[in-house]
Amino acid sequence: MRTLTNYLFPLLAMFLFIAPAHAERNFPTNVKPAELRGVEYPNVRIDDRTYRLAPGGRIYDTMNRIVLPNAAPKTGKVLFKLDQQGNVLKLWILTPEEIAHLSK
């Protein structure tokens, strides 16, 4: 006969492994905060300038998942990193908490 602890222990272990998935994101030190104004592949409009998305460029949503350009939000606060040619290599869509933290 199984006891209640035989069922609760695996459930508790599962929650312990899921918790780090909501940890704070770490951004590189050389990224630029900006306002996303539009995404129309392969172009990304950031502030008043249009950039190309680099080959292999990645867009991260607020949950830190990689999203395709057509699924990315069209506006919002972002951080972005350029490659050596001036193309957007990485772009992070920021959460309201991250925006507040960066404003300090």
Buried (B, 14 or more C-beta within 10 A) or exposed (E): EEEEEEEEEEEEEEEEEEEEEEEEEEBEEEBEBBEBBEBEEBEBBBBEEEBBBBEEBBBBBBEEEEBEBEEBBEEBBBBBBBBEEEBBBBBBBBBEEBBEEEEE
